Amino acid sequence: MADVVGIGDLVKDTGESVRTLQFWCDIGILKPNPETRRKGRGNSREFAAAGPLYGERTWALLASALKKVHLPFADIKDFIDFFREFLTHAEEPKCGWRMAMEMTPVGRALLGRHEVVTLFMDDLGKIGWTSLVSAASLNELKQPEKFAVMEENRPVESEDWGATSIEIPVNVLAKSWSINVNLSSALAPLLRT
């Protein structure tokens, strides 16, 4: 996998238009390499994409997933920045890449775990997350004593759950809200390459 990708690669990853990705760069959701930030009309922008974190490819896929559930761009940026803070390292952390990645659901999804999280914002505008499901395999999900995936008060087959769409509607409660996101599904293109 390339250490650097162009905007066309992000278009293929996310299905978003070039103009959408350029807009995300302009408002800070994506961070192109500084030397290519404003080169030409934007088609020449390059993005870090080296493993194990896959750089901006990870954040583009997550932003695309959050856009699909109609999250406002400011909130998408806040969540991306929140997770980026934990997973952006110029060099390998002292604890090692694997340990650093195990500390966040985005990192665990990049390691191939099945991750579903609830992202939330409270009345004061503070953001956070909680893991709903974190499993090494679909077989682990079949163990009802560990994970009970329910839909309309009935258990869902784990094979069906693994293919569940990330397009779950936003729950708006007063000024706070939460949204469930299947990170494994959102970041799957990175694990297939």
Protein Blocks (a to p, Z undefined) as FASTA:
>chain_A
ZZbdcfklmmmmnopafklmmmmmmnomaccdfklmmgcjhlmpccdfbdfklpmmlmmm
mmmmmmmnopafklmmmmmmmmmmmmgcfbdcfkojklmmmmpmklmmmnopacdddddd
dfkopacdddfbdcfbfklmmmmklpccdeehiacdfklmmmpcfbdcdddehjbccddd
dfklmmmmmmmZZ
